[in-house]
Amino acid sequence: MSTQTAETAGPDGVGSDVTFSVRNLWKIFGKNADKVIGTELETADRDRIKEETGCTVAVRDVSFDVHPGEVFVVMGLSGSGKSTLIRCLSRLIEPTAGQVLLDGEDIEQASPQRLRELRRHKLAMVFQHFGLLPNRKIIDNVAYGLEVRGMSRADRHDRAREMIDMVGLGGYENSRPRELSGGMQQRVGLARALAVNPEVLLFDEPFSALDPLIRRDMQAEVVRLQHDLDKTSVFITHDLQEALKLGDRIAIMRDGELVQVGTPEEVVGRPADAYVADFTSDVARTTVLTARWLVRDAFPEERTDGPVCEAGTVLAEVLPMLAATTAPVRVVDKGVFLGYVGRDDVLRAIAEDQLADATVAAAIEEEAVEGVGEDTEGGPPETPERSAETEAAPETGDAAAEDEAAAGGASETGTAPQAPTTHGATTAPADTRDTAARRDRGRWVTWPRRPNPIPTSTPADWDGSTAPPCGSGPRR
């Protein structure tokens, strides 16, 4: 089952300070879902369940809590079940089994009318593809949720203008969605969600369709709004950098299960398994791990008058402070002294990062070498034997001329020249020609040798009976 971080729970298994609580949630698509839960197939993999029942497991026995004011990020590859999960939280998709509690109220037991009230007042969703009404002006799109509530036109427009200004779109109130860029349209979707003043915001990969620069601006906008409004948010993404930037905690999904739930530091610094480690392998630890992660007591006779830094300071910002002194940095959390972080502590974290990369690179390189050995199992092609006299005697001018004449066509006697040996037979080892190991972003990748280009002109020493010699013809 899922590997998850333990969370503080109350008497009923629900955290005492929890906004959203999910317990043993399942979503199985198909008519035979009852043949999976509670049977031996419950622990089977997706392929076996699909083969035996025709059902697809999208979410498998997921449990987690989201605390007030927290940004809880769920990430995973395509098909991992993250978008299905967030839709189950608001019952846009009906779960197969499990509980979803909002402030202690079981959403699964809510009547259709009560569910509508929850969606109008407590929940708001920002969709990946904006979901704007093309026939309405921006101000009416933003005010749509308030209109559904029954708020007067004047009041809802006042609230909509306030939200439009908050997301930086002042002056576009009377524009149509088609007149705005993708990033601006997503800002409208965000303003619409905020207009109803929800308790919980649900984001379903809202920035994945945006250009990188616009995506970065929108991420900064979410960070700013979270700081100002302190909303509880569940954010779906497949981008690890986005998750690290936005999330207070991160849940990583694979095949419908939660593999790990933890803070960005825990996910990067202490991955639960090889899958999570591979996910975070390209992340520099110094940009994620903070001074809190390395804090320790003072060593005997160690100086304790070093500079002070907050516990949340990333190691990349601690390094310049350590470079300016020989004393360790004193780490505090809101004025409370925690301990020290020295040069060796930070260097050890960097070394572990590089060691992990080196270990992965060595393993892949070893696999590449084994692959080359298998490809050339028969050994290099045999080299024609030459006598010691031939090796020792240099070619004279007459001999060279005779060789050139023989290669150019038929001899004077009319005898056809002997076909030359296939190119490459006398070159060095085949494995160095058949593969080339190239280092790409810290990992070794084996690329097949590109075939020789077809020449546009015929070399003087090629008679057409074999493959063209390497390098003949112009480079393309």
Disulfide bonds with the S-S distance in Angstrom:
none
